[in-house]
Amino acid sequence: MSDLLDLDALKRLLDVIGGEAEDFDELRDEFIETSPDLIETLQQAAAHTDLDAMRVASHSLKGNARDFGATALAELSAALETACKSGDVDGAIQLLSQVTEAEKAARHALLSIEASNLG
Amino acid sequence: MDDNPVMRMKMRKAVEALGHTAKVAKDGEAGLQAMTTEAFDAVLLDIVMPGLDGFDVLQRLKSDPDISHIPVIVVSALDDEIESVVRAIELGAEDFLPKEFEPVLLRARLDASLAKKRFRDQELEYFARIDRLTEAAEVLESGRFNPKTLGLDDLASRKDPLGRLATVFTGIASEIYQRELKLKQTIDTLRGSLWVIAIGIVYGLTPSLSRIVMSDGATPLGLMLWVTPIIGGVFVGIAVRNGSFPPLTIKNLAFSMAWAINSVILLRLVMLSSSQHVEAAILSLVLTLQGFMVFGFSAAMGTDSATPRRLMGLLVGLFGVGLVLWTQIEGGSTNTMWLLIALLVPLILAIEVMMMAGFRPKGLDDIGAVEMMQCCALVLVAPWAFIEGQTFAITTENAGSLGVVIVLMAGVTIGSYLMGFHLIRTAGAVFYSQTAYTMTIAGVVWGVLILNEALSPMAWIAFAVIVVGMYLVEPKSDGKEIVIERKFSSHKDV
Protein backbone atom coordinates (compact mmCIF):
# COMPACT_ATOMS: atom_id res chain seq x y z
CA MET A 1 0.00 0.00 0.00
CA SER A 2 1.09 3.52 -0.65
CA ASP A 3 0.28 6.92 0.72
CA LEU A 4 0.27 8.13 -2.88
CA LEU A 5 -3.10 6.56 -3.56
CA ASP A 6 -6.54 7.42 -2.24
CA LEU A 7 -8.04 4.05 -1.29
CA ASP A 8 -11.58 5.43 -1.21
CA ALA A 9 -11.24 6.37 -4.89
CA LEU A 10 -9.97 2.89 -5.71
CA LYS A 11 -12.88 1.29 -3.80
CA ARG A 12 -15.35 3.47 -5.72
CA LEU A 13 -13.72 2.41 -8.98
CA LEU A 14 -14.04 -1.26 -8.01
CA ASP A 15 -17.66 -0.63 -7.13
CA VAL A 16 -18.38 1.16 -10.42
CA ILE A 17 -17.08 -1.67 -12.58
CA GLY A 18 -19.17 -4.24 -10.73
CA GLY A 19 -16.91 -5.36 -7.87
CA GLU A 20 -15.09 -8.17 -9.67
CA ALA A 21 -11.39 -8.38 -8.68
CA GLU A 22 -10.45 -9.76 -12.05
CA ASP A 23 -12.01 -6.76 -13.82
CA PHE A 24 -10.25 -4.37 -11.50
CA ASP A 25 -6.85 -5.96 -12.06
CA GLU A 26 -7.41 -5.84 -15.81
CA LEU A 27 -8.27 -2.14 -15.64
CA ARG A 28 -5.28 -1.40 -13.41
CA ASP A 29 -2.98 -3.22 -15.89
CA GLU A 30 -4.46 -1.12 -18.68
CA PHE A 31 -3.56 2.02 -16.70
CA ILE A 32 -0.02 0.84 -16.01
CA GLU A 33 0.42 -0.08 -19.65
CA THR A 34 -0.99 3.06 -21.25
CA SER A 35 0.13 5.79 -18.83
CA PRO A 36 3.72 5.86 -20.20
CA ASP A 37 2.18 6.33 -23.67
CA LEU A 38 0.38 9.45 -22.46
CA ILE A 39 3.67 10.80 -20.99
CA GLU A 40 5.36 10.03 -24.32
CA THR A 41 2.60 11.90 -26.17
CA LEU A 42 2.97 14.86 -23.79
CA GLN A 43 6.72 15.02 -24.31
CA GLN A 44 6.50 14.83 -28.06
CA ALA A 45 3.78 17.48 -28.12
CA ALA A 46 5.93 19.66 -25.85
CA ALA A 47 8.87 19.29 -28.26
CA HIS A 48 6.62 20.70 -30.99
CA THR A 49 4.99 23.19 -28.64
CA ASP A 50 1.66 21.60 -29.54
CA LEU A 51 -0.40 22.86 -26.61
CA ASP A 52 -3.65 21.38 -27.96
CA ALA A 53 -2.26 17.83 -28.09
CA MET A 54 -0.82 18.39 -24.59
CA ARG A 55 -4.23 19.54 -23.36
CA VAL A 56 -5.97 16.38 -24.65
CA ALA A 57 -3.30 14.05 -23.22
CA SER A 58 -3.23 15.79 -19.84
CA HIS A 59 -7.03 15.62 -19.75
CA SER A 60 -6.90 11.84 -20.17
CA LEU A 61 -4.15 11.49 -17.58
CA LYS A 62 -6.18 13.62 -15.14
CA GLY A 63 -9.24 11.43 -15.54
CA ASN A 64 -7.30 8.20 -15.11
CA ALA A 65 -5.43 9.55 -12.08
CA ARG A 66 -8.70 10.56 -10.39
CA ASP A 67 -10.22 7.14 -11.02
CA PHE A 68 -7.19 5.41 -9.49
CA GLY A 69 -6.93 7.83 -6.57
CA ALA A 70 -3.54 9.20 -7.69
CA THR A 71 -4.34 12.59 -6.14
CA ALA A 72 -0.97 14.28 -6.78
CA LEU A 73 -0.85 13.16 -10.40
CA ALA A 74 -4.47 14.25 -10.88
CA GLU A 75 -3.81 17.75 -9.51
CA LEU A 76 -0.64 18.21 -11.56
CA SER A 77 -2.36 16.95 -14.73
CA ALA A 78 -5.28 19.34 -14.10
CA ALA A 79 -2.81 22.23 -13.69
CA LEU A 80 -1.05 21.20 -16.91
CA GLU A 81 -4.38 21.07 -18.75
CA THR A 82 -5.24 24.57 -17.47
CA ALA A 83 -1.83 25.89 -18.53
CA CYS A 84 -2.34 24.44 -22.01
CA LYS A 85 -5.78 25.97 -22.25
CA SER A 86 -4.47 29.40 -21.28
CA GLY A 87 -1.55 29.12 -23.69
CA ASP A 88 1.10 29.24 -20.97
CA VAL A 89 3.95 27.41 -22.74
CA ASP A 90 6.59 27.93 -20.06
CA GLY A 91 4.24 26.88 -17.28
CA ALA A 92 3.23 23.80 -19.26
CA ILE A 93 6.83 22.72 -19.91
CA GLN A 94 7.64 23.23 -16.23
CA LEU A 95 4.62 21.22 -15.10
CA LEU A 96 5.37 18.41 -17.54
CA SER A 97 8.50 17.30 -15.66
CA GLN A 98 6.52 17.22 -12.42
CA VAL A 99 3.72 15.28 -14.09
CA THR A 100 6.25 12.79 -15.45
CA GLU A 101 7.64 12.19 -11.96
CA ALA A 102 4.19 11.92 -10.41
CA GLU A 103 3.05 9.45 -13.10
CA LYS A 104 6.04 7.22 -12.45
CA ALA A 105 5.40 7.29 -8.71
CA ALA A 106 1.67 6.57 -9.11
CA ARG A 107 2.34 3.73 -11.52
CA HIS A 108 4.79 2.12 -9.11
CA ALA A 109 2.38 2.53 -6.27
CA LEU A 110 -0.41 0.90 -8.30
CA LEU A 111 1.78 -2.12 -9.07
CA SER A 112 1.35 -3.21 -5.47
CA ILE A 113 -2.41 -2.66 -5.42
CA GLU A 114 -4.74 -5.60 -5.97
CA ALA A 115 -8.51 -5.69 -5.78
CA SER A 116 -8.42 -8.25 -3.00
CA ASN A 117 -6.61 -5.72 -0.80
CA LEU A 118 -9.35 -3.15 -1.19
CA GLY A 119 -12.18 -5.05 0.36
CA MET B 1 -16.90 6.87 -27.41
CA ASP B 2 -13.62 7.85 -25.74
CA ASP B 3 -10.05 8.19 -26.99
CA ASN B 4 -8.67 7.15 -23.58
CA PRO B 5 -8.34 3.32 -23.44
CA VAL B 6 -8.51 3.20 -19.64
CA MET B 7 -11.72 5.25 -19.63
CA ARG B 8 -13.19 3.10 -22.42
CA MET B 9 -12.53 -0.07 -20.46
CA LYS B 10 -13.96 1.46 -17.26
CA MET B 11 -17.16 2.60 -18.96
CA ARG B 12 -17.65 -0.72 -20.74
CA LYS B 13 -17.25 -2.67 -17.52
CA ALA B 14 -19.53 -0.25 -15.64
CA VAL B 15 -22.29 -0.54 -18.24
CA GLU B 16 -21.96 -4.35 -18.42
CA ALA B 17 -22.09 -4.51 -14.60
CA LEU B 18 -25.59 -3.01 -14.87
CA GLY B 19 -26.70 -5.86 -17.13
CA HIS B 20 -26.44 -4.10 -20.50
CA THR B 21 -24.25 -4.90 -23.47
CA ALA B 22 -21.75 -2.29 -24.56
CA LYS B 23 -19.56 -1.54 -27.56
CA VAL B 24 -16.64 0.90 -27.43
CA ALA B 25 -15.24 3.22 -30.08
CA LYS B 26 -11.78 4.81 -29.86
CA ASP B 27 -12.80 8.05 -31.58
CA GLY B 28 -15.75 9.98 -32.97
CA GLU B 29 -15.27 8.73 -36.52
CA ALA B 30 -15.34 5.05 -35.51
CA GLY B 31 -18.29 5.65 -33.18
CA LEU B 32 -20.45 7.31 -35.86
CA GLN B 33 -19.55 4.56 -38.33
CA ALA B 34 -20.65 1.88 -35.84
CA MET B 35 -23.95 3.69 -35.26
CA THR B 36 -24.88 3.52 -38.94
CA THR B 37 -24.31 -0.23 -39.15
CA GLU B 38 -25.59 -1.44 -35.75
CA ALA B 39 -28.58 -0.57 -33.56
CA PHE B 40 -27.83 1.24 -30.29
CA ASP B 41 -30.15 2.34 -27.49
CA ALA B 42 -27.88 5.01 -25.96
CA VAL B 43 -24.46 6.63 -26.41
CA LEU B 44 -21.95 7.62 -23.68
CA LEU B 45 -19.82 10.36 -25.28
CA ASP B 46 -16.53 11.90 -24.13
CA ILE B 47 -16.13 15.58 -25.02
CA VAL B 48 -12.37 16.05 -25.11
CA MET B 49 -11.02 13.89 -27.92
CA PRO B 50 -8.42 14.48 -30.64
CA GLY B 51 -9.80 14.76 -34.19
CA LEU B 52 -13.61 14.83 -33.95
CA ASP B 53 -14.41 15.99 -30.42
CA GLY B 54 -17.68 15.36 -28.58
CA PHE B 55 -19.32 18.49 -30.02
CA ASP B 56 -18.48 17.49 -33.60
CA VAL B 57 -19.88 14.01 -33.00
CA LEU B 58 -23.09 15.48 -31.53
CA GLN B 59 -23.57 17.80 -34.49
CA ARG B 60 -23.12 15.00 -37.02
CA LEU B 61 -25.27 12.57 -35.06
CA LYS B 62 -28.17 14.98 -34.70
CA SER B 63 -28.10 15.87 -38.40
CA ASP B 64 -28.46 12.22 -39.47
CA PRO B 65 -32.19 11.29 -39.34
CA ASP B 66 -31.36 7.57 -39.05
CA ILE B 67 -29.54 7.96 -35.73
CA SER B 68 -30.60 11.38 -34.41
CA HIS B 69 -33.20 9.75 -32.12
CA ILE B 70 -30.59 7.78 -30.14
CA PRO B 71 -30.09 9.50 -26.75
CA VAL B 72 -26.58 10.76 -25.94
CA ILE B 73 -25.17 11.05 -22.41
CA VAL B 74 -22.13 13.31 -22.26
CA VAL B 75 -19.39 12.08 -19.91
CA SER B 76 -17.51 15.04 -18.44
CA ALA B 77 -15.24 16.08 -15.57
CA LEU B 78 -17.34 18.60 -13.69
CA ASP B 79 -14.61 20.86 -12.31
CA ASP B 80 -13.85 23.01 -15.30
CA GLU B 81 -16.15 21.67 -17.98
CA ILE B 82 -19.59 22.83 -16.87
CA GLU B 83 -19.76 25.14 -19.87
CA SER B 84 -18.95 22.24 -22.14
CA VAL B 85 -21.83 20.26 -20.65
CA VAL B 86 -24.22 23.16 -21.26
CA ARG B 87 -23.06 23.44 -24.84
CA ALA B 88 -23.42 19.69 -25.38
CA ILE B 89 -26.99 19.75 -24.07
CA GLU B 90 -27.77 22.68 -26.34
CA LEU B 91 -26.44 20.58 -29.23
CA GLY B 92 -28.97 17.83 -28.37
CA ALA B 93 -27.31 15.69 -25.68
CA GLU B 94 -29.92 14.04 -23.48
CA ASP B 95 -28.03 14.14 -20.17
CA PHE B 96 -24.56 14.26 -18.63
CA LEU B 97 -22.56 12.06 -16.33
CA PRO B 98 -19.53 13.19 -14.28
CA LYS B 99 -16.38 11.16 -14.92
CA GLU B 100 -16.16 10.11 -11.31
CA PHE B 101 -19.60 8.70 -10.71
CA GLU B 102 -21.34 6.28 -8.37
CA PRO B 103 -22.91 3.18 -9.94
CA VAL B 104 -26.43 4.32 -8.94
CA LEU B 105 -25.96 7.52 -10.88
CA LEU B 106 -24.96 5.66 -14.05
CA ARG B 107 -27.95 3.38 -13.59
CA ALA B 108 -30.35 6.32 -13.15
CA ARG B 109 -28.98 8.17 -16.18
CA LEU B 110 -29.02 5.08 -18.39
CA ASP B 111 -32.52 4.00 -17.30
CA ALA B 112 -33.93 7.48 -18.03
CA SER B 113 -32.33 7.56 -21.48
CA LEU B 114 -33.41 4.03 -22.34
CA ALA B 115 -36.99 4.79 -21.29
CA LYS B 116 -36.98 7.80 -23.63
CA LYS B 117 -35.54 5.67 -26.42
CA ARG B 118 -38.23 3.01 -25.91
CA PHE B 119 -40.95 5.65 -25.98
CA ARG B 120 -39.43 7.13 -29.14
CA ASP B 121 -39.25 3.66 -30.74
CA GLN B 122 -42.93 3.10 -29.97
CA GLU B 123 -43.69 6.49 -31.44
CA LEU B 124 -41.75 5.62 -34.61
CA GLU B 125 -43.56 2.30 -34.91
CA TYR B 126 -46.88 4.10 -34.46
CA PHE B 127 -45.98 6.55 -37.23
CA ALA B 128 -44.88 3.66 -39.45
CA ARG B 129 -48.30 2.03 -38.96
CA ILE B 130 -50.03 5.33 -39.77
CA ASP B 131 -47.86 5.49 -42.92
CA ARG B 132 -49.03 1.99 -43.90
CA LEU B 133 -52.67 2.95 -43.34
CA THR B 134 -52.13 6.06 -45.46
CA GLU B 135 -50.54 3.95 -48.21
CA ALA B 136 -53.50 1.56 -48.02
CA ALA B 137 -55.86 4.52 -48.34
CA GLU B 138 -53.98 5.61 -51.47
CA VAL B 139 -54.30 2.09 -52.88
CA LEU B 140 -58.07 2.25 -52.24
CA GLU B 141 -58.22 5.67 -53.83
CA SER B 142 -56.53 4.35 -56.98
CA GLY B 143 -59.44 1.92 -57.29
CA ARG B 144 -57.73 -1.31 -56.20
CA PHE B 145 -59.99 -2.98 -53.64
CA ASN B 146 -58.35 -6.40 -53.45
CA PRO B 147 -57.78 -6.79 -49.66
CA LYS B 148 -54.49 -8.59 -50.40
CA THR B 149 -53.16 -5.49 -52.19
CA LEU B 150 -53.72 -3.44 -49.00
CA GLY B 151 -51.37 -5.72 -47.00
CA LEU B 152 -52.96 -4.76 -43.68
CA ASP B 153 -53.59 -8.25 -42.30
CA ASP B 154 -50.98 -8.04 -39.52
CA LEU B 155 -52.12 -4.52 -38.53
CA ALA B 156 -55.76 -5.60 -38.50
CA SER B 157 -54.97 -8.40 -36.05
CA ARG B 158 -53.93 -5.86 -33.37
CA LYS B 159 -56.38 -4.80 -30.71
CA ASP B 160 -55.43 -1.09 -30.57
CA PRO B 161 -57.30 1.78 -32.33
CA LEU B 162 -55.04 1.62 -35.42
CA GLY B 163 -55.71 -2.11 -35.62
CA ARG B 164 -59.42 -1.34 -35.52
CA LEU B 165 -58.98 1.18 -38.34
CA ALA B 166 -57.06 -1.39 -40.39
CA THR B 167 -59.87 -3.91 -39.81
CA VAL B 168 -62.45 -1.41 -41.05
CA PHE B 169 -60.29 -0.61 -44.11
CA THR B 170 -59.84 -4.27 -44.99
CA GLY B 171 -63.50 -5.04 -44.35
CA ILE B 172 -64.85 -2.26 -46.56
CA ALA B 173 -62.31 -3.02 -49.29
CA SER B 174 -63.22 -6.70 -49.19
CA GLU B 175 -66.94 -5.92 -49.44
CA ILE B 176 -66.48 -3.61 -52.44
CA TYR B 177 -64.05 -6.06 -54.06
CA GLN B 178 -66.53 -8.93 -53.81
CA ARG B 179 -69.25 -6.75 -55.29
CA GLU B 180 -67.06 -5.63 -58.19
CA LEU B 181 -65.89 -9.20 -58.72
CA LYS B 182 -69.51 -10.31 -59.15
CA LEU B 183 -70.22 -7.42 -61.51
CA LYS B 184 -67.15 -8.24 -63.61
CA GLN B 185 -68.18 -11.88 -63.73
CA THR B 186 -71.61 -10.86 -64.96
CA ILE B 187 -70.06 -8.71 -67.69
CA ASP B 188 -67.67 -11.54 -68.63
CA THR B 189 -70.59 -13.95 -68.83
CA LEU B 190 -72.51 -11.53 -71.01
CA ARG B 191 -69.54 -10.92 -73.32
CA GLY B 192 -68.79 -14.65 -73.49
CA SER B 193 -72.44 -15.34 -74.25
CA LEU B 194 -72.34 -12.94 -77.22
CA TRP B 195 -69.35 -14.82 -78.62
CA VAL B 196 -71.16 -18.11 -78.02
CA ILE B 197 -74.15 -16.82 -79.99
CA ALA B 198 -71.93 -15.49 -82.82
CA ILE B 199 -70.07 -18.80 -83.15
CA GLY B 200 -73.38 -20.66 -83.06
CA ILE B 201 -74.87 -18.54 -85.83
CA VAL B 202 -71.79 -19.01 -88.04
CA TYR B 203 -71.10 -22.69 -87.37
CA GLY B 204 -74.82 -23.49 -87.32
CA LEU B 205 -74.75 -22.98 -91.09
CA THR B 206 -72.64 -26.14 -91.50
CA PRO B 207 -75.44 -28.79 -91.51
CA SER B 208 -77.54 -26.76 -93.97
CA LEU B 209 -74.57 -26.02 -96.22
CA SER B 210 -73.53 -29.69 -96.11
CA ARG B 211 -77.01 -30.75 -97.16
CA ILE B 212 -77.14 -28.16 -99.98
CA VAL B 213 -73.68 -29.00 -101.30
CA MET B 214 -74.36 -32.75 -101.36
CA SER B 215 -77.65 -32.26 -103.14
CA ASP B 216 -75.76 -30.15 -105.72
CA GLY B 217 -73.81 -33.25 -106.68
CA ALA B 218 -70.58 -32.65 -104.75
CA THR B 219 -68.56 -35.58 -103.35
CA PRO B 220 -67.14 -35.49 -99.78
CA LEU B 221 -63.46 -35.91 -100.77
CA GLY B 222 -63.75 -33.59 -103.77
CA LEU B 223 -65.38 -30.96 -101.57
CA MET B 224 -62.56 -31.21 -99.04
CA LEU B 225 -60.09 -30.73 -101.88
CA TRP B 226 -61.74 -27.36 -102.61
CA VAL B 227 -62.43 -26.15 -99.05
CA THR B 228 -59.16 -27.17 -97.35
CA PRO B 229 -56.78 -25.02 -99.50
CA ILE B 230 -59.03 -21.97 -98.97
CA ILE B 231 -58.95 -22.36 -95.18
CA GLY B 232 -55.23 -23.24 -95.19
CA GLY B 233 -54.49 -20.28 -97.48
CA VAL B 234 -56.23 -17.80 -95.20
CA PHE B 235 -54.34 -19.06 -92.12
CA VAL B 236 -51.02 -19.01 -93.98
CA GLY B 237 -51.88 -15.41 -94.90
CA ILE B 238 -52.54 -14.51 -91.27
CA ALA B 239 -49.27 -16.19 -90.25
CA VAL B 240 -47.39 -14.20 -92.92
CA ARG B 241 -48.96 -10.99 -91.65
CA ASN B 242 -48.04 -11.88 -88.04
CA GLY B 243 -44.59 -13.00 -89.13
CA SER B 244 -44.80 -16.23 -87.15
CA PHE B 245 -44.66 -19.74 -88.56
CA PRO B 246 -44.95 -22.92 -86.49
CA PRO B 247 -41.66 -24.82 -86.09
CA LEU B 248 -41.62 -27.98 -88.24
CA THR B 249 -40.98 -30.47 -85.45
CA ILE B 250 -42.08 -34.11 -85.38
CA LYS B 251 -44.27 -33.37 -82.36
CA ASN B 252 -46.04 -30.49 -84.15
CA LEU B 253 -46.48 -32.53 -87.32
CA ALA B 254 -47.84 -35.56 -85.44
CA PHE B 255 -50.35 -33.38 -83.60
CA SER B 256 -51.39 -31.62 -86.82
CA MET B 257 -51.80 -34.94 -88.62
CA ALA B 258 -53.99 -36.38 -85.83
CA TRP B 259 -56.01 -33.19 -85.74
CA ALA B 260 -56.44 -33.19 -89.55
CA ILE B 261 -57.69 -36.79 -89.53
CA ASN B 262 -60.17 -36.02 -86.73
CA SER B 263 -61.39 -32.54 -87.53
CA VAL B 264 -61.14 -32.35 -91.31
CA ILE B 265 -61.40 -35.83 -92.77
CA LEU B 266 -63.60 -37.66 -90.23
CA LEU B 267 -65.75 -34.62 -89.43
CA ARG B 268 -66.44 -33.73 -93.07
CA LEU B 269 -67.00 -37.34 -94.10
CA VAL B 270 -69.50 -38.00 -91.31
CA MET B 271 -71.17 -34.59 -91.58
CA LEU B 272 -71.50 -34.66 -95.37
CA SER B 273 -72.58 -38.32 -95.57
CA SER B 274 -75.17 -38.11 -92.79
CA SER B 275 -76.49 -34.75 -94.05
CA GLN B 276 -77.82 -36.63 -97.09
CA HIS B 277 -80.07 -38.73 -94.82
CA VAL B 278 -80.66 -36.62 -91.70
CA GLU B 279 -82.35 -33.22 -91.78
CA ALA B 280 -80.10 -30.22 -91.04
CA ALA B 281 -82.26 -29.25 -88.05
CA ILE B 282 -82.02 -32.73 -86.49
CA LEU B 283 -78.27 -32.87 -87.20
CA SER B 284 -78.00 -29.53 -85.42
CA LEU B 285 -79.88 -30.78 -82.37
CA VAL B 286 -77.54 -33.76 -82.13
CA LEU B 287 -74.57 -31.34 -82.01
CA THR B 288 -75.57 -30.37 -78.47
CA LEU B 289 -74.02 -33.62 -77.24
CA GLN B 290 -70.60 -32.05 -77.80
CA GLY B 291 -71.08 -29.91 -74.69
CA PHE B 292 -71.70 -32.91 -72.46
CA MET B 293 -68.71 -34.74 -73.91
CA VAL B 294 -66.31 -31.78 -73.44
CA PHE B 295 -67.52 -31.38 -69.88
CA GLY B 296 -66.96 -35.08 -69.22
CA PHE B 297 -63.39 -34.95 -70.62
CA SER B 298 -62.54 -31.66 -68.84
CA ALA B 299 -63.79 -32.87 -65.49
CA ALA B 300 -61.96 -36.20 -65.89
CA MET B 301 -58.70 -34.42 -66.75
CA GLY B 302 -59.16 -31.75 -64.05
CA THR B 303 -58.69 -28.85 -66.52
CA ASP B 304 -61.96 -27.23 -65.55
CA SER B 305 -64.01 -27.33 -62.35
CA ALA B 306 -67.07 -29.59 -62.30
CA THR B 307 -69.49 -27.82 -59.97
CA PRO B 308 -72.93 -29.34 -59.34
CA ARG B 309 -74.48 -26.35 -61.12
CA ARG B 310 -72.45 -26.92 -64.28
CA LEU B 311 -73.09 -30.64 -64.16
CA MET B 312 -76.80 -29.91 -63.84
CA GLY B 313 -76.64 -27.47 -66.80
CA LEU B 314 -75.00 -29.97 -69.08
CA LEU B 315 -77.35 -32.76 -68.00
CA VAL B 316 -80.34 -30.54 -68.76
CA GLY B 317 -78.88 -29.92 -72.23
CA LEU B 318 -78.32 -33.64 -72.71
CA PHE B 319 -81.91 -34.31 -71.70
CA GLY B 320 -83.05 -31.86 -74.42
CA VAL B 321 -81.06 -33.76 -77.09
CA GLY B 322 -82.40 -37.09 -75.82
CA LEU B 323 -85.89 -35.71 -76.23
CA VAL B 324 -85.19 -34.85 -79.89
CA LEU B 325 -83.64 -38.25 -80.68
CA TRP B 326 -86.60 -40.01 -79.07
CA THR B 327 -89.15 -38.08 -81.17
CA GLN B 328 -87.20 -38.86 -84.38
CA ILE B 329 -86.72 -42.58 -83.74
CA GLU B 330 -90.24 -42.98 -82.35
CA GLY B 331 -91.76 -41.03 -85.26
CA GLY B 332 -89.80 -43.10 -87.82
CA SER B 333 -89.12 -39.98 -89.89
CA THR B 334 -85.34 -40.51 -89.97
CA ASN B 335 -83.16 -43.47 -90.81
CA THR B 336 -82.04 -44.72 -87.36
CA MET B 337 -78.66 -45.94 -88.64
CA TRP B 338 -77.75 -42.53 -90.12
CA LEU B 339 -79.03 -40.84 -86.96
CA LEU B 340 -76.59 -42.96 -84.93
CA ILE B 341 -73.76 -42.18 -87.38
CA ALA B 342 -74.60 -38.48 -87.00
CA LEU B 343 -73.91 -38.88 -83.26
CA LEU B 344 -70.22 -39.16 -84.22
CA VAL B 345 -70.21 -35.46 -85.22
CA PRO B 346 -70.45 -34.09 -81.64
CA LEU B 347 -67.91 -36.72 -80.52
CA ILE B 348 -65.42 -35.57 -83.19
CA LEU B 349 -66.00 -31.91 -82.20
CA ALA B 350 -65.53 -32.71 -78.51
CA ILE B 351 -62.29 -34.56 -79.25
CA GLU B 352 -61.10 -31.50 -81.20
CA VAL B 353 -61.79 -29.14 -78.28
CA MET B 354 -59.95 -31.42 -75.85
CA MET B 355 -57.01 -31.90 -78.24
CA MET B 356 -56.59 -28.14 -78.55
CA ALA B 357 -56.92 -27.55 -74.81
CA GLY B 358 -54.84 -30.43 -73.49
CA PHE B 359 -52.57 -32.00 -76.08
CA ARG B 360 -51.38 -29.12 -78.24
CA PRO B 361 -47.53 -28.96 -78.22
CA LYS B 362 -46.03 -25.88 -76.58
CA GLY B 363 -44.89 -23.29 -79.10
CA LEU B 364 -47.65 -24.16 -81.56
CA ASP B 365 -49.93 -21.11 -81.58
CA ASP B 366 -53.58 -21.02 -82.67
CA ILE B 367 -52.98 -19.73 -86.19
CA GLY B 368 -49.92 -21.91 -86.77
CA ALA B 369 -51.78 -24.98 -85.54
CA VAL B 370 -54.70 -24.52 -87.97
CA GLU B 371 -52.29 -23.67 -90.79
CA MET B 372 -50.23 -26.84 -90.26
CA MET B 373 -53.35 -28.98 -89.75
CA GLN B 374 -54.98 -27.82 -93.01
CA CYS B 375 -51.75 -28.53 -94.91
CA CYS B 376 -51.67 -32.06 -93.43
CA ALA B 377 -55.33 -32.55 -94.38
CA LEU B 378 -54.62 -31.49 -97.95
CA VAL B 379 -51.68 -33.92 -98.19
CA LEU B 380 -53.96 -36.78 -97.02
CA VAL B 381 -57.08 -35.84 -98.97
CA ALA B 382 -55.61 -34.94 -102.36
CA PRO B 383 -54.26 -38.39 -103.41
CA TRP B 384 -57.31 -40.13 -101.90
CA ALA B 385 -59.74 -37.92 -103.84
CA PHE B 386 -57.89 -38.60 -107.11
CA ILE B 387 -57.71 -42.38 -106.48
CA GLU B 388 -61.42 -42.51 -105.64
CA GLY B 389 -62.20 -40.31 -108.65
CA GLN B 390 -64.13 -37.90 -106.43
CA THR B 391 -62.64 -34.71 -107.86
CA PHE B 392 -64.99 -32.24 -109.54
CA ALA B 393 -64.51 -28.94 -111.27
CA ILE B 394 -66.11 -25.58 -110.63
CA THR B 395 -67.40 -24.36 -113.94
CA THR B 396 -69.20 -21.21 -114.99
CA GLU B 397 -72.39 -23.23 -114.66
CA ASN B 398 -72.06 -24.37 -111.07
CA ALA B 399 -69.94 -21.45 -109.80
CA GLY B 400 -73.07 -19.57 -108.75
CA SER B 401 -74.39 -22.39 -106.55
CA LEU B 402 -71.63 -24.90 -105.72
CA GLY B 403 -68.84 -22.30 -105.86
CA VAL B 404 -70.62 -19.94 -103.48
CA VAL B 405 -71.45 -22.74 -101.04
CA ILE B 406 -67.83 -23.95 -101.02
CA VAL B 407 -66.57 -20.44 -100.24
CA LEU B 408 -69.26 -20.12 -97.54
CA MET B 409 -68.24 -23.47 -95.98
CA ALA B 410 -64.58 -22.35 -95.87
CA GLY B 411 -65.65 -19.00 -94.40
CA VAL B 412 -67.74 -20.73 -91.74
CA THR B 413 -64.77 -22.86 -90.67
CA ILE B 414 -62.35 -19.92 -90.64
CA GLY B 415 -64.73 -17.72 -88.62
CA SER B 416 -65.54 -20.52 -86.18
CA TYR B 417 -61.85 -21.23 -85.51
CA LEU B 418 -60.91 -17.58 -84.97
CA MET B 419 -63.86 -16.86 -82.68
CA GLY B 420 -63.50 -20.23 -80.92
CA PHE B 421 -59.82 -19.60 -80.08
CA HIS B 422 -60.71 -16.23 -78.62
CA LEU B 423 -63.53 -17.67 -76.51
CA ILE B 424 -61.49 -20.62 -75.18
CA ARG B 425 -58.67 -18.23 -74.27
CA THR B 426 -60.91 -15.79 -72.41
CA ALA B 427 -63.62 -18.02 -70.93
CA GLY B 428 -62.35 -21.61 -70.88
CA ALA B 429 -63.27 -24.90 -72.56
CA VAL B 430 -66.45 -25.54 -70.58
CA PHE B 431 -67.88 -22.14 -71.43
CA TYR B 432 -66.89 -22.68 -75.07
CA SER B 433 -68.76 -25.98 -75.02
CA GLN B 434 -71.96 -23.96 -74.78
CA THR B 435 -71.47 -23.07 -78.46
CA ALA B 436 -72.85 -26.58 -79.07
CA TYR B 437 -76.25 -25.27 -77.90
CA THR B 438 -76.18 -22.09 -79.96
CA MET B 439 -74.92 -24.05 -82.98
CA THR B 440 -77.96 -26.28 -82.47
CA ILE B 441 -80.43 -23.43 -82.19
CA ALA B 442 -78.89 -21.57 -85.13
CA GLY B 443 -78.65 -24.82 -87.13
CA VAL B 444 -82.34 -25.48 -86.64
CA VAL B 445 -83.26 -21.90 -87.55
CA TRP B 446 -81.00 -22.00 -90.64
CA GLY B 447 -82.62 -25.32 -91.62
CA VAL B 448 -86.06 -23.76 -91.31
CA LEU B 449 -85.05 -20.57 -93.15
CA ILE B 450 -82.87 -22.02 -95.93
CA LEU B 451 -84.26 -25.52 -96.44
CA ASN B 452 -87.89 -25.00 -95.28
CA GLU B 453 -87.51 -27.84 -92.75
CA ALA B 454 -90.26 -28.20 -90.13
CA LEU B 455 -89.77 -29.18 -86.48
CA SER B 456 -92.27 -30.87 -84.18
CA PRO B 457 -93.55 -28.97 -81.09
CA MET B 458 -91.60 -31.46 -78.95
CA ALA B 459 -88.35 -30.37 -80.65
CA TRP B 460 -89.17 -26.73 -79.85
CA ILE B 461 -89.68 -27.73 -76.19
CA ALA B 462 -86.25 -29.34 -76.37
CA PHE B 463 -84.83 -25.93 -77.36
CA ALA B 464 -86.15 -24.35 -74.19
CA VAL B 465 -84.58 -27.15 -72.13
CA ILE B 466 -81.24 -26.64 -73.92
CA VAL B 467 -81.28 -22.85 -73.26
CA VAL B 468 -81.79 -23.52 -69.52
CA GLY B 469 -78.77 -25.84 -69.62
CA MET B 470 -76.70 -23.09 -71.23
CA TYR B 471 -77.61 -20.62 -68.48
CA LEU B 472 -76.51 -23.04 -65.76
CA VAL B 473 -72.94 -23.41 -67.10
CA GLU B 474 -70.84 -20.37 -66.06
CA PRO B 475 -67.49 -19.31 -67.56
CA LYS B 476 -64.33 -19.83 -65.51
CA SER B 477 -62.79 -16.78 -63.79
CA ASP B 478 -59.69 -15.27 -65.43
CA GLY B 479 -58.17 -14.30 -62.04
CA LYS B 480 -57.18 -10.79 -63.12
CA GLU B 481 -57.06 -8.03 -60.53
CA ILE B 482 -59.94 -5.62 -60.82
CA VAL B 483 -59.13 -1.89 -60.99
CA ILE B 484 -62.16 0.32 -60.60
CA GLU B 485 -62.47 3.76 -62.16
CA ARG B 486 -63.11 6.16 -59.28
CA LYS B 487 -65.63 8.96 -59.57
CA PHE B 488 -64.07 11.07 -56.80
CA SER B 489 -60.69 11.85 -55.33
CA SER B 490 -60.30 13.39 -51.87
CA HIS B 491 -56.99 15.20 -52.37
CA LYS B 492 -57.39 16.32 -55.97
CA ASP B 493 -60.43 18.40 -54.99
CA VAL B 494 -58.47 20.41 -52.37
Interface residues (C-beta under 8 A of the other chain):
Chain A: A9 R12 L13 D15 V16 I17 G18 G19 D23 E26 L27 E30 F31 T34 A53 R55 V56 H59 S60 K62 G63 N64 R66 D67 A78 E81 T82
Chain B: D3 N4 P5 V6 M7 M9 K10 K13 A14 E16 A17 V48 M49 P50 A77 D79 D80 K99 E100 F101 E102 P103 L106
